């Protein structure tokens, strides 16, 4: 039985009980929500990690994308060496240290299998992948054109990654001919920006045939069920520009994703839905509600969403703004955006900044949704500020390192106040006896 099938059978597992304790809810709440498909607990039985619940009624979770590039700054293939693998392990450690609940290895290049195995061996959190990246790269290395990709090629990559212990996989099975027709009929300011989505679009354009991932979806589900891997249905037609938000292509794919989600659940496969890309702030809530309605309340996994296209170098801020509104409106899993988004491969500092920005967004949404733990942390911070207890404040901040460093650099020494107001500190004044 898969984890979902156990939930449907009324069985409580250790992972459900652990998640319930972490969330401050009853185990039966987790089980029943899993059975209904409103909560997932990704976890490949071949690799044990601390379980994490993603979905309605639990705290908002944060994912960090890491992974190598197929090119180095000078150009060409980055065959690299052990240093290439270690660089991704350092990103993993930075993400986990900053508080990420999950990581996705999006590596491309000749060392991607080694990087994935190293990340899986070292990660204390759940790990996701996008199998079509490995499939496409292996085709290129063997001299085959992308258009020759077959379902068997893809299934081979999925099974190998499942055997390695991957916990959840993004699969762009909703990018089919119907979605492509909707995309072509309306047109876009900016074309397909999803890497996986563009690969499948290229295959369909070259062959004139249906996507092998859509045609072979039931075979994909068999592999995922065999290894109890959670499915994340990728948003290959997501808009990459706010001007294209909520267009025919996006909604056409979303309708298909809802149908595929039903098929996954019927096979005992846990499923999440990805979306919605670049979306103006006033349309974020609408997009979340549409996705939830069309996909049967499945957990929603959002990249950002980015609420403006002109925040280059600061896209983590644009993503956090969108993420807070999306999570408050019903999204459950925030994929971070780093300052390097749209510019280059993120470095360690970018990874940390991205995680912290998304955690701020997640906490702000949890607070708005009246999450008891979020409210308790806010009250504890108010008390620590009232007493000018700096050590307590540093422990409570989502990022403890930066505040501690900034205060140490301020030159205030052992004083209770800070250099903003000094002796005229309002909190200090109000603490003085009358």
C-alpha positions in Angstrom: 0.0 0.0 0.0 1.1 3.5 -0.7 1.0 6.2 2.0 -2.2 7.6 0.6 -3.8 4.2 0.4 -3.0 3.7 4.1 -4.7 7.0 4.9 -7.7 6.0 2.8 -7.9 2.7 4.7 -8.0 4.5 8.0 -4.5 3.6 9.1 -2.4 6.0 11.1 1.3 6.0 10.3 4.3 7.2 12.2 4.8 10.0 9.7 1.2 11.2 10.1 1.6 11.2 13.9 5.0 13.0 13.7 3.5 15.7 11.4 0.5 16.1 13.6 2.8 16.7 16.6 4.8 19.2 14.6 1.7 21.1 13.5 -0.2 21.0 16.8 -3.2 19.1 15.3 -4.7 15.7 15.8 -3.3 12.7 13.9 -6.7 12.0 12.5 -6.9 15.4 11.0 -3.7 14.6 9.0 -4.9 11.2 8.0 -8.3 12.3 6.8 -6.9 15.2 4.8 -4.4 12.8 3.2 -7.2 10.5 2.3 -9.0 13.4 0.7 -5.9 14.6 -1.2 -5.8 17.9 0.7 -2.5 17.1 2.4 0.6 15.2 1.2 3.5 13.9 3.1 6.2 13.3 0.5 8.6 10.5 1.5 10.2 7.8 -0.5 10.4 4.6 1.7 13.9 4.0 0.4 15.2 7.1 2.1 14.1 8.2 5.6 13.8 11.9 6.4 11.8 13.9 8.9 8.3 13.9 7.5 6.6 17.2 6.5 3.0 17.8 5.8 2.0 20.1 2.9 -1.5 21.2 2.4 -4.6 22.7 3.9 -4.8 23.3 7.7 -1.0 23.0 8.3 1.7 25.6 8.2 3.0 26.9 4.9 6.2 25.1 3.7 9.2 26.4 1.7 11.2 24.8 -1.0 14.7 25.8 -2.2 15.9 24.9 -5.7 19.5 24.0 -6.1 21.4 22.3 -8.9 24.3 22.6 -11.3 24.2 24.3 -14.7 25.3 22.6 -18.0 27.6 25.5 -18.7 30.3 27.4 -16.9 30.9 31.1 -17.2 33.4 30.6 -20.0 30.9 28.5 -21.9 30.8 24.8 -22.8 29.9 21.7 -20.8 30.8 21.9 -17.1 32.3 18.4 -16.7 33.8 19.8 -13.5 35.0 17.4 -10.8 34.2 16.8 -7.1 34.2 20.5 -6.6 31.0 20.7 -8.7 29.3 18.2 -6.5 30.5 19.9 -3.3 29.2 23.3 -4.5 25.7 21.8 -4.6 26.1 20.2 -1.2 27.1 23.6 0.2 23.9 25.1 -1.3 21.9 22.3 0.2 23.4 23.1 3.6 22.8 26.8 3.2 19.1 26.1 2.3 18.6 23.8 5.3 20.4 26.1 7.6 18.1 29.0 6.5 15.1 26.9 7.3 14.0 25.3 4.0 11.5 22.4 4.4 12.5 20.8 1.1 15.0 21.1 -1.7 14.7 20.3 -5.4 17.8 19.3 -7.4 17.4 20.8 -10.8 20.9 19.9 -12.1 21.7 19.6 -15.7 24.9 18.3 -17.1 27.1 15.2 -17.0 27.4 15.1 -13.2 23.7 15.4 -12.5 23.2 11.8 -11.4 26.2 12.0 -9.0 25.0 15.3 -7.7 21.5 13.9 -7.1 22.8 10.9 -5.2 25.1 13.2 -3.1 22.2 15.5 -2.3 20.0 12.6 -1.3 22.7 11.1 0.9 23.2 14.4 2.7 19.8 16.0 2.8 17.8 15.9 6.1 14.8 17.3 4.2 12.7 15.9 1.4 14.2 16.1 -2.1 12.4 16.7 -5.4 13.6 16.4 -9.0 12.4 17.1 -12.6 13.1 13.8 -14.4 12.8 15.2 -18.0 16.0 17.2 -17.4 18.0 14.0 -17.1 16.1 12.4 -20.0 16.8 15.3 -22.3 20.5 15.6 -21.3 21.1 11.9 -21.8 19.5 12.1 -25.3 21.8 15.0 -26.2 24.9 13.2 -25.0 24.0 10.1 -27.0 23.5 12.2 -30.2 19.7 11.8 -30.3 17.5 14.7 -31.0 15.0 15.8 -28.4 12.1 15.0 -30.7 13.1 11.3 -30.5 12.2 11.1 -26.8 10.0 8.2 -26.0 7.9 7.2 -23.0 10.4 4.5 -22.2 13.3 7.0 -22.2 11.3 9.0 -19.6 10.2 6.1 -17.5 13.8 4.9 -17.3 14.8 8.3 -15.7 11.8 8.3 -13.4 12.6 4.8 -12.1 16.3 5.4 -11.6 15.6 8.5 -9.6 12.9 6.8 -7.6 15.3 4.0 -6.8 17.8 6.6 -5.6 15.3 7.8 -3.1 13.7 10.9 -4.6 10.7 12.0 -2.6 8.7 14.0 -5.1 9.0 14.7 -8.8 7.8 17.4 -11.1 6.2 16.0 -14.2 4.8 18.2 -17.0 2.1 15.8 -18.2 -0.4 18.6 -18.6 1.5 20.1 -21.6 -0.5 18.4 -24.3 -1.8 19.3 -27.8 -4.9 21.0 -26.3 -2.8 23.3 -24.2 -0.5 24.0 -27.2 -3.5 24.9 -29.4 -4.7 27.3 -26.7 -1.2 28.8 -26.5 -1.0 29.2 -30.3 -4.5 30.6 -30.7 -4.2 33.5 -28.2 -0.5 34.2 -28.5 1.7 35.6 -25.7 3.9 38.6 -25.0 6.5 36.1 -23.8 6.5 32.5 -24.9 6.8 29.3 -22.8 9.4 29.9 -20.0 9.2 26.5 -18.3 12.2 24.5 -19.2 10.3 21.2 -19.1 7.3 22.8 -20.8 9.5 24.1 -23.6 11.0 20.6 -24.1 7.6 19.0 -24.5 6.4 21.8 -26.8 9.4 21.2 -29.0 8.7 17.5 -29.2 5.1 18.0 -30.2 6.0 20.7 -32.8 8.6 18.4 -34.3 6.6 15.2 -34.4 3.0 16.5 -34.8 2.1 14.0 -32.2 0.7 14.1 -28.6 3.1 14.5 -25.7 4.5 11.1 -24.6 4.1 12.1 -21.0 0.4 12.8 -21.4 -0.2 9.7 -23.5 1.8 7.5 -21.1 0.5 9.1 -17.9 -0.9 5.9 -16.5 2.5 4.1 -17.0 4.2 7.0 -15.1 1.7 6.6 -12.3 2.6 2.9 -12.0 6.3 3.7 -11.4 5.4 6.5 -8.9 3.1 4.2 -7.0 5.6 1.4 -6.9 8.1 3.6 -5.1 5.5 5.8 -3.3 6.9 8.9 -4.9 4.7 12.1 -4.6 3.7 13.6 -7.9 4.0 17.3 -8.5 2.2 18.2 -11.6 4.3 20.8 -13.3 2.9 24.1 -14.8 4.7 23.9 -18.1 2.4 26.6 -19.6 2.8 29.0 -16.7 3.0 32.7 -17.8 6.5 34.1 -17.7 5.2 37.7 -17.9 2.5 39.4 -15.9 0.9 40.5 -19.2 0.1 36.8 -20.0 -1.3 35.8 -16.6 -4.5 33.7 -16.6 -4.5 33.2 -20.3 -5.9 30.4 -22.4 -2.8 28.3 -22.3 -2.4 28.5 -18.6 -6.0 27.6 -17.9 -6.2 24.9 -20.5 -3.2 23.1 -18.9 -4.8 23.7 -15.4 -8.0 21.9 -16.5 -5.9 19.0 -17.7 -3.9 19.0 -14.4 -7.1 18.6 -12.5 -8.1 15.6 -14.5 -4.6 14.1 -14.1 -4.7 14.7 -10.3 -7.9 12.7 -10.1 -6.2 9.8 -12.0 -3.2 10.0 -9.7 -5.3 9.9 -6.5 -7.2 6.9 -7.9 -3.9 5.0 -8.2 -2.9 5.9 -4.6 -0.3 8.5 -5.7 -0.1 11.7 -3.6 -0.3 14.7 -5.8 0.5 18.5 -5.7 -0.3 21.1 -8.4 2.2 23.7 -9.5 1.5 27.3 -10.6 0.9 30.1 -11.5 4.2 31.9 -12.6 4.2 35.6 -13.1 0.9 37.2 -11.9 -0.1 40.8 -11.1 -0.8 41.2 -7.4 -4.5 41.8 -7.8 -4.8 38.4 -9.7 -2.9 36.2 -7.3 -5.9 35.3 -5.1 -8.0 34.6 -8.2 -5.4 32.3 -9.6 -5.0 30.3 -6.4 -8.7 29.8 -6.0 -9.1 28.7 -9.7 -6.3 26.2 -9.2 -7.7 24.8 -6.0 -11.2 24.5 -7.5 -10.1 22.8 -10.8 -7.7 20.4 -9.0 -10.0 19.1 -6.3 -8.3 21.0 -3.4 -4.8 19.4 -4.1 -1.9 21.1 -2.3 -0.8 24.1 -4.4 3.0 24.6 -5.0 3.8 28.0 -6.2 7.0 29.6 -7.6 6.8 33.0 -6.1 4.4 34.0 -7.7 6.3 36.9 -9.2 4.1 40.0 -9.1 6.3 42.2 -11.4 8.7 41.5 -14.3 11.0 44.4 -13.5 12.5 43.4 -10.2 15.8 41.9 -11.6 18.3 41.4 -8.8 15.5 41.6 -6.3 13.1 39.0 -7.6 13.2 37.3 -4.1 11.3 40.4 -2.9 8.8 40.2 -5.7 8.4 36.5 -5.1 7.9 37.0 -1.4 5.1 39.6 -1.9 3.3 37.2 -4.3 4.0 34.2 -2.0 2.5 35.9 1.0 -0.7 36.7 -0.8 -0.9 33.3 -2.5 -0.4 31.4 0.8 -2.9 33.6 2.5 -5.3 32.7 -0.3 -4.8 29.0 -0.1 -1.4 28.1 -1.6 0.5 25.6 0.6 4.1 25.3 -0.6 6.3 28.2 -1.6 9.2 27.6 -4.0 11.7 30.3 -3.2 12.9 32.8 -5.7 16.5 34.1 -5.4 18.1 37.5 -6.2 19.7 35.6 -9.2 16.4 34.7 -10.8 16.4 35.5 -14.5 20.1 36.5 -14.3 22.4 33.6 -13.4 22.9 30.5 -11.4 22.4 31.4 -7.7 25.3 31.3 -5.3 25.3 30.5 -1.5 24.2 34.0 -0.6 21.4 33.9 -3.1 20.2 30.6 -1.7 20.1 32.0 1.8 18.4 35.2 0.8 15.8 33.3 -1.2 14.9 30.9 1.6 14.6 33.7 4.2 12.4 35.8 1.9 10.1 32.9 1.3 10.0 32.0 5.0 9.0 35.6 5.8 6.2 35.3 3.3 5.1 31.9 4.7 5.1 33.2 8.3 3.1 36.3 7.3 0.5 34.1 5.6 0.4 31.7 8.6 -0.2 34.7 10.9 -3.0 35.9 8.7 -4.5 32.4 8.7 -4.5 32.4 12.5 -1.9 29.7 12.8 -1.4 29.3 16.6 2.3 28.8 16.4 2.8 31.9 14.2 0.7 33.9 16.7 2.7 32.6 19.6 6.0 33.6 18.0 4.8 37.1 17.4 3.7 37.5 21.0 7.0 36.1 22.3 8.8 38.7 20.1 6.7 41.5 21.5 7.7 40.5 25.0 11.4 40.2 24.1 11.3 43.7 22.5 9.5 45.2 25.5 12.2 44.0 27.8 15.0 44.8 25.3 16.1 41.2 25.5 18.3 41.0 22.5 19.3 37.4 22.8 15.7 36.3 22.9 15.0 38.5 19.8 17.8 36.9 17.9 16.5 33.5 18.7 13.0 34.4 17.5 13.9 36.1 14.2 13.4 34.0 11.1 17.0 34.9 10.2 19.0 35.1 13.5 22.4 35.7 11.9 21.8 39.0 10.1 20.2 40.8 13.1 23.0 39.7 15.4 25.7 40.7 13.0 24.1 44.1 12.3 23.8 44.9 16.0 27.4 43.8 16.7 28.6 46.0 13.9 26.6 49.0 15.1 29.1 49.8 17.9 26.4 50.1 20.6 28.4 47.8 22.9 26.5 46.4 25.8 23.8 49.1 25.8 20.1 48.0 25.9 19.0 50.4 23.2 20.0 50.5 19.6 21.7 53.2 17.5 18.5 54.4 15.9 17.3 56.3 19.0 20.0 55.7 21.6 19.1 57.3 24.9 15.8 58.5 23.5 14.6 54.9 22.9 10.8 54.8 23.3 10.8 51.3 24.7 13.5 52.1 27.3 11.7 55.3 28.3 8.4 53.4 28.8 10.1 50.8 31.0 11.4 53.5 33.4 9.5 53.8 36.7 7.2 56.8 37.1 
